[in-house]
Amino acid sequence: MSRSPSIVDADGATDNNSRLSARTVIQNTASDFSARNFNKDHPLYDDLTPEDSYLDGVYWADLPWAKRQKWVHAQSYGEAKREFHHVWSMFKKDPLPPLTAYWRRYVIGGFGLFTEGYTLFSIGNLSALFSAVWPTCWSSYKVCNANWIAAVSYLQIIGIMVGQVVVGFEGDWIGRRIGLVQDALVMTLGLVMLTASWGTSLEGWVICYAWSQFIYGIGVGGEYPMTSTTQLESKTVLTAGHVQRDDKLHRGRNVVLAFLMQGWGQLFNQALLIVLLLIFHHGSGNPPYSEVAAQWTFRISFAVMAAMTLWVAYFRYYKKPYSSRALQKSKKRHHVNQSGYDIYSLKLLCAHFGARLVGTCFCWMFGDFLFYGAKLFASTFIEAIDPASSSSVTTTWLWNLLNVGVEMCGYYLAAFLIDHKFYGRKRMQIIGFVADGILYLLPAIWYTQLSSKAHIHGFQAIYFLSSFFQQFGPNCTTFLVAAEIYPISVRATAHGLSAASGKLGALMPAIIYNYVTTRTRFWIVCWFGFAGWIVTCIFIPDTTGLDLREQERYWDYVRQGRAKDYHGIAVHPRHLSVWERYILKRHLAYNPELDHEQRVKELRQLWEQNMVLVKEGGRAEDELDYEDGTVLSSKASSFFANQQPEAEE
């Protein structure tokens, strides 16, 4: 056995015994993770208990309630103060960089959803104009088949469902980049078809218009899983110096700020339609509306977005940075061909996280029933609030514009609070579902009174508050949760399946509401709010503040058939659903001391792999950490390096 060279002191005596003694202390300290001995003097303290999630070596969710509350608020206020000073310092030097940073990260990242919000909700807005201009086709159905008029909405939703499932699968199979570029190109094709839709008769035009919606819907559907996964795995986050801190403290905000571009799309579309109608209707928004004005209005509105979407395809292919390393690393670790699909993980997802899949699918279905159901009888609200809207398209559009403004407040407040550990996604989703359930129950009970002129302001309040809580609730949270609670290898697939279930919920009211009265609609829709609340409570885990690397660690154990051997924070009761805690009892495996021992072994393996790469000349040592998504501190590297000679002896 080789021995390390001796250290000679001032008197020429060797200090091997002292060195061996020091190593013995380090080794004993490294293996003792009891509360008494695991403190700031521990050589791996910062690696095992980072300050953004731990206080004095204790995970934030394990702190006593009063201490936890104080720590969470101090962290939130401190982070907000840090960000404010950072943005303000940028602004003082140059007022444009903060806006540029927001544009690049959130506007460009969510631009696909901007086009989705613009075009998807444009269909409902234009239906009011078409009904006013071509009543024999869109209202009385004398020259058009009622089924084809209904198919305009049905085919759009079916196309979206196809895109969500197919592109979600594709994103996990061949990568996020191809999925995003493909989505933009398909949406561009759909918008060109909508712009140029034509027929030898009114019904022929409606049929062409409906199938154009289907093609466009396929592209829109793919945006859901692709945007959510791309924002979670953003290259901007991975290359920053505060990689994991940003992930744990701002992950939800990063996703929601991209998602709320859907709201900006709705706002821009409604404003542009009003302007176009005024331009082509000789500056007047009053009926009757000419066919020429209607034709120019709807075709130019689609043409504008077609040009913008084509630019998005160009940007995504040539300019947008992608972070595919996390997905590639997962496939490599699980011995999956880089160009293949991880079938085993998909099967295991249904077996191990089946309850989560039930939760995200049904919550999204109930949330979209509320959201799109409200859109379908928005005219009922508006006509009750302003009777003049029944004869004026412009009046209806102005009320819609105001309502979208209220929705934007909900979007931004959701982004502001979704990462707060005492509020977070699960509580936000619960409160949003309950609020909408109550708000729709009120007009179901007192419809006659609320729709009367004496109580019209109450009806108006219900209309705007329901829109607010849809965004400050399930519409934002379902989009985020359906991506982050699943492992990266099947994340896009699970999100696509959940989103497709949501669109099934959007399709249901479009069918049901044709056969019931307005008051009955309220009696139906309110229970979907309460059902969403119950399903969220039982099946949805709260991953607010959870490091997604821990979820991947847990998934590695699951794939190896050793789920019960994992003892980390991914199975902390705070981050498990009620079903996982009380039925599956997965929280019983949580043990911080055992987890620290496991993580030391894993960090050692990572360090050894890194050293092999350095010796082989693959990469420099300082390039290994953020590229692999796992950061080794200099103290940890020194600790493992000091242990090596002892192993050789």
Disulfide bonds with the S-S distance in Angstrom:
Cys137-Cys144 1.98
